[in-house]
Amino acid sequence: MMKAQIELPQLKILDLGCGKKKRAGSIGVDYSDRHNADIIHDLNIFPYPFESNSIDQIYLDNVLEHLEQPMRVMEEIYRITKAGGKVKVIVPYFRSLWAFIDPTHKTFYTVDSFAYYDPRNIICQRYDYTSARFLVEKIVFNETLTNKWFKRIIVKIANKYPTRYESYLSHLYPLDDITYYLVKQ
């Protein structure tokens, strides 16, 4: 007896600001036609060329810190992402040398930078700057970087106790980047 093949729906994944390293299986969006973008669009121009509630996953890998209006960008991401959709944002950590070495960086990020979007967080409840709502599911330091043995220890501590790391150790042992795993509400 043959079982019927079940066709799974294909996820619609965007790699915003993909540059020359577009993620496999994603639709790359970038302002430059010199990169691997499938769609040429300046992420500082709104609205983005996607229907509301149409995207399953979005990646912003070292992009958000370059854009003029990061809160407006997150509102646009909120608009185009499906309910329950996932967003992964990687940015330089504010204590990192790399955060300030690049003259094109406009914003800097801490453990609580995305608390403004998370309705469970007192920061979001107190400072209602935007209607975009994302649950912050996880924060990870130096996730995509190779770390030597001592830095691996600091990363392990920072990932287990991010707020304590930021308050008590980050000025002594600064890490390089921070990744936020978000889910649209």
Short mmCIF file of the C-alpha atoms (twelve columns), coordinates in Angstrom:
data_MODEL
# 
_entry.id   MODEL 
# 
loop_
_atom_site.group_PDB 
_atom_site.id 
_atom_site.type_symbol 
_atom_site.label_atom_id 
_atom_site.label_alt_id 
_atom_site.label_comp_id 
_atom_site.label_asym_id 
_atom_site.label_seq_id 
_atom_site.Cartn_x 
_atom_site.Cartn_y 
_atom_site.Cartn_z 
_atom_site.pdbx_PDB_model_num 
ATOM 1   C CA . MET A 1   0.000  0.000  0.000  1 
ATOM 2   C CA . MET A 2   1.401  3.387  -1.056 1 
ATOM 3   C CA . LYS A 3   1.225  6.327  1.272  1 
ATOM 4   C CA . ALA A 4   0.206  9.632  -0.227 1 
ATOM 5   C CA . GLN A 5   2.974  12.177 -0.499 1 
ATOM 6   C CA . ILE A 6   2.311  15.181 1.667  1 
ATOM 7   C CA . GLU A 7   3.619  18.354 0.129  1 
ATOM 8   C CA . LEU A 8   4.881  20.721 2.778  1 
ATOM 9   C CA . PRO A 9   4.473  24.439 2.143  1 
ATOM 10  C CA . GLN A 10  7.719  26.203 1.339  1 
ATOM 11  C CA . LEU A 11  8.690  28.894 3.804  1 
ATOM 12  C CA . LYS A 12  9.068  32.393 2.446  1 
ATOM 13  C CA . ILE A 13  12.382 33.634 3.872  1 
ATOM 14  C CA . LEU A 14  13.926 37.073 3.405  1 
ATOM 15  C CA . ASP A 15  17.572 37.982 3.854  1 
ATOM 16  C CA . LEU A 16  17.391 41.765 4.206  1 
ATOM 17  C CA . GLY A 17  20.650 43.481 3.351  1 
ATOM 18  C CA . CYS A 18  22.058 40.191 2.080  1 
ATOM 19  C CA . GLY A 19  25.129 41.719 0.447  1 
ATOM 20  C CA . LYS A 20  27.389 39.073 -1.091 1 
ATOM 21  C CA . LYS A 21  26.452 36.354 1.426  1 
ATOM 22  C CA . LYS A 22  22.789 35.630 0.810  1 
ATOM 23  C CA . ARG A 23  21.440 32.753 2.902  1 
ATOM 24  C CA . ALA A 24  20.568 29.589 0.981  1 
ATOM 25  C CA . GLY A 25  16.846 29.242 0.307  1 
ATOM 26  C CA . SER A 26  16.125 32.908 0.969  1 
ATOM 27  C CA . ILE A 27  15.077 35.878 -1.117 1 
ATOM 28  C CA . GLY A 28  17.946 38.339 -0.935 1 
ATOM 29  C CA . VAL A 29  17.180 42.047 -0.690 1 
ATOM 30  C CA . ASP A 30  19.882 44.694 -1.001 1 
ATOM 31  C CA . TYR A 31  20.284 48.220 -2.343 1 
ATOM 32  C CA . SER A 32  23.129 47.272 -4.674 1 
ATOM 33  C CA . ASP A 33  22.996 45.267 -7.883 1 
ATOM 34  C CA . ARG A 34  26.671 44.318 -7.286 1 
ATOM 35  C CA . HIS A 35  25.585 41.872 -4.591 1 
ATOM 36  C CA . ASN A 36  23.653 38.579 -4.591 1 
ATOM 37  C CA . ALA A 37  20.261 40.251 -4.177 1 
ATOM 38  C CA . ASP A 38  17.165 38.912 -5.882 1 
ATOM 39  C CA . ILE A 39  15.372 42.192 -5.211 1 
ATOM 40  C CA . ILE A 40  17.078 45.572 -5.372 1 
ATOM 41  C CA . HIS A 41  15.599 47.824 -2.710 1 
ATOM 42  C CA . ASP A 42  16.986 50.453 -0.333 1 
ATOM 43  C CA . LEU A 43  15.909 49.380 3.177  1 
ATOM 44  C CA . ASN A 44  15.692 53.054 4.171  1 
ATOM 45  C CA . ILE A 45  12.736 53.429 1.751  1 
ATOM 46  C CA . PHE A 46  9.282  52.446 2.997  1 
ATOM 47  C CA . PRO A 47  7.177  50.461 2.383  1 
ATOM 48  C CA . TYR A 48  9.189  47.387 1.468  1 
ATOM 49  C CA . PRO A 49  8.014  45.605 -1.698 1 
ATOM 50  C CA . PHE A 50  6.214  42.779 0.124  1 
ATOM 51  C CA . GLU A 51  2.606  42.193 1.074  1 
ATOM 52  C CA . SER A 52  1.546  42.438 4.701  1 
ATOM 53  C CA . ASN A 53  1.710  39.184 6.669  1 
ATOM 54  C CA . SER A 54  3.433  37.328 3.822  1 
ATOM 55  C CA . ILE A 55  6.886  36.362 5.153  1 
ATOM 56  C CA . ASP A 56  7.697  33.384 7.408  1 
ATOM 57  C CA . GLN A 57  11.287 34.250 8.402  1 
ATOM 58  C CA . ILE A 58  13.522 37.291 8.139  1 
ATOM 59  C CA . TYR A 59  17.266 37.617 8.627  1 
ATOM 60  C CA . LEU A 60  19.088 40.897 9.217  1 
ATOM 61  C CA . ASP A 61  22.778 40.032 9.511  1 
ATOM 62  C CA . ASN A 62  24.801 43.125 10.410 1 
ATOM 63  C CA . VAL A 63  22.360 45.413 8.614  1 
ATOM 64  C CA . LEU A 64  20.180 47.218 11.135 1 
ATOM 65  C CA . GLU A 65  23.030 49.299 12.550 1 
ATOM 66  C CA . HIS A 66  23.552 50.868 9.094  1 
ATOM 67  C CA . LEU A 67  19.957 52.016 8.578  1 
ATOM 68  C CA . GLU A 68  18.593 55.500 9.294  1 
ATOM 69  C CA . GLN A 69  15.434 54.545 11.229 1 
ATOM 70  C CA . PRO A 70  15.794 51.168 12.964 1 
ATOM 71  C CA . MET A 71  12.446 51.448 14.748 1 
ATOM 72  C CA . ARG A 72  10.699 52.182 11.439 1 
ATOM 73  C CA . VAL A 73  12.548 49.199 9.908  1 
ATOM 74  C CA . MET A 74  11.259 46.947 12.701 1 
ATOM 75  C CA . GLU A 75  7.729  48.288 12.146 1 
ATOM 76  C CA . GLU A 76  8.021  47.401 8.461  1 
ATOM 77  C CA . ILE A 77  9.357  43.947 9.346  1 
ATOM 78  C CA . TYR A 78  6.396  43.561 11.689 1 
ATOM 79  C CA . ARG A 79  4.041  44.508 8.849  1 
ATOM 80  C CA . ILE A 80  5.385  41.955 6.370  1 
ATOM 81  C CA . THR A 81  5.990  39.050 8.777  1 
ATOM 82  C CA . LYS A 82  3.244  36.482 9.375  1 
ATOM 83  C CA . ALA A 83  1.907  36.051 12.909 1 
ATOM 84  C CA . GLY A 84  4.287  33.674 14.668 1 
ATOM 85  C CA . GLY A 85  6.977  34.434 12.057 1 
ATOM 86  C CA . LYS A 86  10.603 34.421 13.140 1 
ATOM 87  C CA . VAL A 87  13.111 37.254 12.848 1 
ATOM 88  C CA . LYS A 88  16.833 36.911 13.497 1 
ATOM 89  C CA . VAL A 89  18.805 40.124 13.981 1 
ATOM 90  C CA . ILE A 90  22.598 40.125 14.287 1 
ATOM 91  C CA . VAL A 91  24.284 43.415 15.202 1 
ATOM 92  C CA . PRO A 92  27.569 44.519 16.741 1 
ATOM 93  C CA . TYR A 93  27.429 44.636 20.534 1 
ATOM 94  C CA . PHE A 94  27.733 48.215 21.821 1 
ATOM 95  C CA . ARG A 95  30.914 47.454 23.784 1 
ATOM 96  C CA . SER A 96  32.667 45.959 20.769 1 
ATOM 97  C CA . LEU A 97  35.524 47.715 19.062 1 
ATOM 98  C CA . TRP A 98  33.838 46.683 15.798 1 
ATOM 99  C CA . ALA A 99  30.696 48.615 16.689 1 
ATOM 100 C CA . PHE A 100 32.557 51.914 16.536 1 
ATOM 101 C CA . ILE A 101 35.281 51.234 13.992 1 
ATOM 102 C CA . ASP A 102 32.829 51.377 11.055 1 
ATOM 103 C CA . PRO A 103 31.849 54.982 10.257 1 
ATOM 104 C CA . THR A 104 28.622 53.790 8.590  1 
ATOM 105 C CA . HIS A 105 27.170 52.453 11.875 1 
ATOM 106 C CA . LYS A 106 24.355 54.671 13.095 1 
ATOM 107 C CA . THR A 107 23.001 52.729 16.096 1 
ATOM 108 C CA . PHE A 108 24.398 50.493 18.813 1 
ATOM 109 C CA . TYR A 109 22.805 47.542 20.631 1 
ATOM 110 C CA . THR A 110 22.623 46.183 24.172 1 
ATOM 111 C CA . VAL A 111 20.890 43.248 25.832 1 
ATOM 112 C CA . ASP A 112 17.699 45.305 26.191 1 
ATOM 113 C CA . SER A 113 17.605 47.016 22.792 1 
ATOM 114 C CA . PHE A 114 14.709 44.818 21.625 1 
ATOM 115 C CA . ALA A 115 12.851 44.987 24.953 1 
ATOM 116 C CA . TYR A 116 10.954 47.951 23.445 1 
ATOM 117 C CA . TYR A 117 9.119  45.491 21.167 1 
ATOM 118 C CA . ASP A 118 8.433  42.725 23.704 1 
ATOM 119 C CA . PRO A 119 5.066  43.202 25.462 1 
ATOM 120 C CA . ARG A 120 6.262  40.976 28.338 1 
ATOM 121 C CA . ASN A 121 9.024  43.429 29.187 1 
ATOM 122 C CA . ILE A 122 8.491  46.383 31.523 1 
ATOM 123 C CA . ILE A 123 10.445 48.590 29.093 1 
ATOM 124 C CA . CYS A 124 7.859  47.962 26.356 1 
ATOM 125 C CA . GLN A 125 5.010  48.455 28.798 1 
ATOM 126 C CA . ARG A 126 6.433  51.732 30.079 1 
ATOM 127 C CA . TYR A 127 7.738  53.214 26.813 1 
ATOM 128 C CA . ASP A 128 5.145  52.475 24.174 1 
ATOM 129 C CA . TYR A 129 7.142  53.904 21.252 1 
ATOM 130 C CA . THR A 130 5.851  51.520 18.596 1 
ATOM 131 C CA . SER A 131 2.996  49.141 17.838 1 
ATOM 132 C CA . ALA A 132 5.408  46.507 16.474 1 
ATOM 133 C CA . ARG A 133 5.436  43.554 18.869 1 
ATOM 134 C CA . PHE A 134 7.994  40.772 18.905 1 
ATOM 135 C CA . LEU A 135 8.723  38.319 21.681 1 
ATOM 136 C CA . VAL A 136 12.448 38.168 22.408 1 
ATOM 137 C CA . GLU A 137 12.914 34.404 22.516 1 
ATOM 138 C CA . LYS A 138 16.674 34.318 22.895 1 
ATOM 139 C CA . ILE A 139 19.740 36.557 22.965 1 
ATOM 140 C CA . VAL A 140 23.110 35.070 21.994 1 
ATOM 141 C CA . PHE A 141 26.553 36.675 22.094 1 
ATOM 142 C CA . ASN A 142 29.212 35.934 19.459 1 
ATOM 143 C CA . GLU A 143 27.084 33.165 17.957 1 
ATOM 144 C CA . THR A 144 28.700 33.180 14.522 1 
ATOM 145 C CA . LEU A 145 32.237 34.060 15.582 1 
ATOM 146 C CA . THR A 146 35.235 31.899 16.352 1 
ATOM 147 C CA . ASN A 147 36.382 32.521 19.899 1 
ATOM 148 C CA . LYS A 148 39.618 31.548 21.622 1 
ATOM 149 C CA . TRP A 149 39.419 29.613 24.905 1 
ATOM 150 C CA . PHE A 150 39.169 32.611 27.267 1 
ATOM 151 C CA . LYS A 151 36.582 34.393 25.163 1 
ATOM 152 C CA . ARG A 152 34.571 31.137 24.972 1 
ATOM 153 C CA . ILE A 153 34.325 31.212 28.774 1 
ATOM 154 C CA . ILE A 154 33.114 34.832 28.728 1 
ATOM 155 C CA . VAL A 155 30.610 34.008 25.971 1 
ATOM 156 C CA . LYS A 156 29.261 31.096 28.013 1 
ATOM 157 C CA . ILE A 157 28.768 33.379 31.036 1 
ATOM 158 C CA . ALA A 158 27.243 36.156 28.905 1 
ATOM 159 C CA . ASN A 159 24.799 33.785 27.220 1 
ATOM 160 C CA . LYS A 160 23.701 32.294 30.539 1 
ATOM 161 C CA . TYR A 161 23.418 35.650 32.362 1 
ATOM 162 C CA . PRO A 162 23.172 38.385 29.697 1 
ATOM 163 C CA . THR A 163 22.000 41.228 31.951 1 
ATOM 164 C CA . ARG A 164 24.572 40.460 34.639 1 
ATOM 165 C CA . TYR A 165 27.308 40.153 32.025 1 
ATOM 166 C CA . GLU A 166 26.357 43.532 30.585 1 
ATOM 167 C CA . SER A 167 26.211 45.211 33.998 1 
ATOM 168 C CA . TYR A 168 29.310 43.731 35.614 1 
ATOM 169 C CA . LEU A 169 31.689 42.263 33.030 1 
ATOM 170 C CA . SER A 170 31.100 43.741 29.569 1 
ATOM 171 C CA . HIS A 171 33.291 46.784 30.202 1 
ATOM 172 C CA . LEU A 172 36.175 44.499 31.221 1 
ATOM 173 C CA . TYR A 173 35.651 41.751 28.627 1 
ATOM 174 C CA . PRO A 174 33.657 43.180 25.713 1 
ATOM 175 C CA . LEU A 175 32.160 40.724 23.245 1 
ATOM 176 C CA . ASP A 176 31.705 41.428 19.550 1 
ATOM 177 C CA . ASP A 177 28.163 40.834 18.413 1 
ATOM 178 C CA . ILE A 178 24.727 40.045 19.716 1 
ATOM 179 C CA . THR A 179 21.957 38.037 18.046 1 
ATOM 180 C CA . TYR A 180 18.294 38.452 18.864 1 
ATOM 181 C CA . TYR A 181 15.768 35.714 18.077 1 
ATOM 182 C CA . LEU A 182 12.341 37.323 17.770 1 
ATOM 183 C CA . VAL A 183 8.847  35.986 17.127 1 
ATOM 184 C CA . LYS A 184 6.098  38.254 15.787 1 
ATOM 185 C CA . GLN A 185 3.108  38.594 18.105 1 
# 
